[in-house]
Amino acid sequence: MRPMFRASLIAAALSALAPFALAKTVVAGPGGQVPPHPLIVGHSTISSPGRYGGTLYEVLGGAPATFNIYGTLNPHTYTVMMHNVLSPLIRENPVTGALEPGLATSWSSSKGGLKYTIHLRRGVRWSDGAPFSAQDVIFTMRCAEENPAAQGNNAGAFTIGGKTVAFSSPNPYTVVAKLVKPDGSFLRLLNEVDVIPKHVLAADCPFYNPKATNAQFNAAWSINTPPKDIVGTGPFELAKYVPGQEVVLRRNPYSFYASTYGQQLPYANHLTYLIVKSPQVQVAMFESKQLSLLGLNASQFSTLKAKQVAGAPFQVLLAKNPYPSALAMYFNYNDKHPDLASLFSKARFRRAVGEAIDYHRIIDQVFHTLAAKPVGWISPASVDYSAKYRGDYGKYDPAAAKKLLASLGLHPGSSGILHFPDGKPVQFTLITYGHNSSDQKMGEVVQADLAKVGIKVNLKLLNFSLLIQQSFGGNFDASLFGFGSTPNNQFRQPIWQPGGSLYFWHLSDRVNKKADPSVMFPWERALYKDFVALDTTTAPAARSALWDKIQRIYAQEQPATFLVWPDAALSAVQSNVGNVFIRGGYLWAANYALYLK
Amino acid sequence: MFAFALRRILSMIPVLVVVSALSFGIVQLTPGGFLTQYLANPRVSPRTLHLLEVQYGLTKPVWVQYLDWLGGILRGNFGYSFLYQVPVVSLIGQQLFWTFFITLLAAAFTWLVAIPLGVYTGLHPNTPFDYVANFLAYLAQAVPDFLIALLLIYFLLLTGSGDVGGILSAQYIGAPLSWALVGNLLAHLWPAILAIGLPGIGGLTRVMRANLLDVLSEPYVQTARAKGLANRRVVWKHAVRNAVNPFVSIAGLSLPYLFSGSLIVSIVLNLPTLGPFLYQAILNKDLYVVMDMLLFYSFLLQLGNLIADLLLARLDPRISFA
């Protein structure tokens, strides 16, 4: 899934760019041509001037399905193409949340917030030498972002006030977006827009070529396409793909990225992604110096850290992950057992469950101490976060949990298991992802801890596809998985949309796929109303007030029971790789800035 | 013989149709589909899901989807991968060379070690060498191949080798053929061959030893000895030649294996073979990739059986095509 679900720690650190300012003359990289208005990358991604040359080796956990980011939802495609081969219009700083230039240099909105004018960088060229213009942006919006038939579209987000945002280009370097209703987060949507070339792909888009089909657009830039036909404006271009083995990128001679030290970026001649599925082999290849950089899980971190301390020639880094996937349990308010449905619908029950689960044990045993107590839906790194409600999550207090359960009329039987007033035992099945995953291990902790307060949990381990199918089909009692994370909290609006399918733990508000608000709880209606209000609220103070209200509802009602906040970004880097560092607690390792010492 | 081979080839067609129908039915019976994974993605609207279902032909009745796929095969179109959106044949073709290369070498290693070892232990039963060889054969059979692969990775790291995982180091992948490339290939190849081949050696050695012991006690071997034939001639012409018959059948049944590779070893050693590719396709419910691969393996199994039958008839005069 695109950024919402991507967990790439390194990619998250890519977009810290210094706003504006051409500090000094930029010297071209080997074989490169500096455009007239390069984007100067700030000190946040570059700690020292680098050396040109060499090959960086990174890892892909699987083969890319295609090189068309709009024709797939494959995460490996995104890793290769986004930030490397393609460039976005606007970038959102993952730490500060500030919007920074990309292909767009500046932007402004009309007084009522119904018209946005976006000024594009002049003199940018695609990696095949063709000039970049506003027509490419219009093409990207029409054929990809706003095209519901494109697999990786974002048409939902660009439909504001029931109408698709209308993009036009009054001149080659200006794009105008017209909305029918103001939307406070509109500019943040442009952070997601990676521009693709009209001159290469127009023949595959039905809007530009009536003979083309939507299937043809989705199938464009497949793994069988010659690399020279896949072009971008990013710091790298595609050089070679060996199926199942590696993807090789090389320096884009027309790269518009430059450092504050006056050097055109990237530094590396090549960036090679080796396709290695097994995490054990990834670590072994890193240890044998076949990889320059590697993201780690908690147990790999401990092993490699011990080796670093013993003198191994690499660094193992622990940084903060600003937007991890929040891991939570969801109870089905429409459970087929009426007793359970009624129980799960009560906030007191969900609160009791939260208080019965020892999150310390999850942090220690599942995440090897490399995680934090749960914080709820919104990341503390987000500008929307309100610390006021932090105390409502991760309150381990089994005695209080027992009292809450007793107040619901649940009383222990002779075996210690709680019973409903009608004498039935309180037991349910918790479905989660198996394969010895952290989700499975958390499920085991939940099972043991809830047994201590008298709730019997049957743990059912599934493959991911089945877990999603059962959850989204409403065929479950309780479900445990990560619902992804995003810097843009407004992307969660579809969850609370009446009649939508994402609010899978309360599907009865959907009759024949249409909304039936009458069966919604008052707090659900209030939550959705606040999200709708955010659409048209642009004043920062008013937006903060709305986010505060949303977080108050989240805290009071606990729609999901959060178990842990896996906020550690773990990685290992060879000692000969420069410009990988931790600043402000976050890892900075932008591919265009990395160099071999 | 020609008529026999032709008959057998023609009889493959109905078997393949039945296998494909059964496979299609079983794949359909398993819960979920390729688009299920999209349900949890807030970016994917119900409209997009519907459009994708139409694009992939998933809104048609199952039997129509099956007949469309079958009809496509008759026209030389084996279908498209939902995930990669390219013809399935091109995907399989990309992985076929390395799969065949690695597993053929591993099979050759297994047989070249197992048959002489089985013969030797069969000829020298209950000797210290036989006991040691038997023990090692049991051990090789008992240790899972992936464990051998993990131990080999550990050993390579211990020796400071940079040739861990994959079939070539990054700088040689896709590079033109050179001696340096061959050297690098060999450095990566031996752990793979050892991990895939070793468990097979245990089993085949035991089979060869037992067969030979059986054959050596047959009256015709006693007769050959009584006639005064040289021991070498008795063993190799009369005993081993008869004892090796079951191996021909085993070789025939191994043909699909040569094109699938060892799944877990391939994952552990990061080998570019078809095994992990099929596994991913099954997990993703990439329908036509799964169907084409199953059909391909079914065809290879029948082809292997046919080749084995023809070879047996050639090797054993007691077998006729009549």
Contacts between the chains, C-beta under 8 A, distances in Angstrom:
chain1	res1	chain2	res2	distance
A	1	B	40	7.9
A	1	B	41	4.8
A	1	B	43	7.1
A	2	B	43	6.3
A	4	B	41	7.4
A	4	B	42	6.2
A	4	B	43	6.9
A	5	B	41	7.0
A	55	B	170	7.7
A	55	B	171	7.8
A	57	B	170	5.8
A	62	B	280	7.3
A	65	B	83	4.9
A	65	B	84	5.3
A	65	B	85	7.6
A	66	B	84	6.5
A	66	B	85	6.2
A	71	B	85	6.6
A	72	B	83	7.8
A	72	B	85	7.8
A	73	B	37	7.8
A	73	B	38	6.3
A	73	B	41	6.2
A	73	B	43	7.6
A	73	B	44	7.2
A	74	B	83	7.2
A	148	B	45	6.4
A	148	B	47	4.9
A	148	B	48	4.9
A	148	B	51	6.1
A	149	B	48	7.2
A	149	B	51	4.6
A	149	B	52	7.9
A	149	B	55	7.3
A	151	B	48	7.4
A	151	B	52	6.5
A	152	B	43	7.4
A	153	B	43	7.3
A	153	B	48	6.2
A	154	B	43	5.9
A	155	B	45	6.6
A	155	B	47	7.8
A	155	B	48	7.2
A	156	B	42	7.6
A	156	B	43	6.8
A	156	B	45	4.9
A	157	B	43	7.6
A	214	B	51	6.9
A	214	B	55	6.4
A	215	B	55	4.9
A	215	B	85	7.8
A	218	B	55	7.2
A	218	B	85	5.9
A	219	B	80	7.9
A	219	B	85	4.1
A	219	B	86	7.2
A	222	B	84	6.6
A	222	B	85	5.7
A	222	B	86	4.8
A	223	B	84	6.0
A	223	B	86	6.4
A	224	B	86	5.2
A	224	B	90	5.9
A	240	B	174	5.9
A	242	B	173	5.1
A	242	B	174	4.5
A	243	B	91	7.8
A	243	B	94	4.0
A	243	B	95	6.8
A	243	B	272	7.4
A	244	B	94	7.0
A	244	B	95	6.0
A	244	B	272	4.1
A	244	B	277	7.1
A	245	B	166	6.9
A	245	B	167	7.6
A	245	B	168	7.7
A	245	B	173	5.1
A	245	B	174	7.7
A	245	B	272	5.4
A	246	B	170	6.2
A	246	B	173	5.0
A	246	B	174	7.5
A	248	B	174	7.9
A	272	B	170	5.5
A	274	B	166	7.2
A	274	B	170	5.8
A	275	B	270	7.9
A	276	B	165	6.3
A	276	B	166	7.4
A	276	B	270	5.0
A	277	B	267	5.7
A	277	B	270	6.8
A	277	B	276	6.5
A	278	B	165	7.9
A	278	B	267	5.4
A	278	B	268	5.7
A	278	B	270	6.2
A	280	B	150	7.1
A	280	B	153	7.3
A	280	B	268	7.1
A	281	B	153	7.0
A	281	B	164	7.2
A	281	B	165	4.3
A	281	B	268	6.7
A	281	B	269	7.0
A	281	B	270	4.8
A	284	B	153	5.0
A	284	B	156	7.7
A	284	B	157	5.9
A	284	B	164	4.6
A	284	B	165	6.0
A	285	B	164	5.7
A	285	B	165	5.0
A	285	B	166	7.8
A	285	B	270	7.9
A	287	B	157	5.7
A	287	B	164	7.7
A	288	B	156	7.3
A	288	B	157	6.4
A	288	B	160	7.9
A	288	B	161	6.6
A	288	B	162	4.6
A	288	B	163	7.5
A	288	B	164	4.6
A	289	B	162	6.1
A	290	B	162	6.3
A	290	B	164	7.1
A	290	B	165	7.4
A	290	B	169	6.8
A	290	B	170	6.4
A	463	B	283	6.7
A	464	B	37	7.0
A	465	B	32	4.4
A	465	B	36	5.1
A	465	B	37	5.6
A	465	B	283	6.9
A	465	B	284	7.8
A	465	B	285	6.7
A	466	B	31	5.7
A	466	B	32	5.6
A	468	B	32	7.7
A	468	B	36	5.8
A	468	B	37	6.1
A	468	B	39	5.4
A	468	B	40	4.9
A	469	B	31	5.8
A	469	B	32	4.4
A	469	B	36	4.7
A	469	B	39	7.2
A	470	B	31	7.9
A	471	B	40	7.6
A	472	B	36	8.0
A	472	B	39	4.2
A	472	B	40	6.5
A	483	B	40	7.5
A	484	B	42	8.0
A	491	B	42	5.9
A	492	B	42	7.3
A	494	B	42	4.9
A	495	B	42	7.1
A	501	B	39	6.8
A	501	B	46	6.4
A	502	B	40	7.6
A	502	B	42	5.9
A	513	B	46	6.7
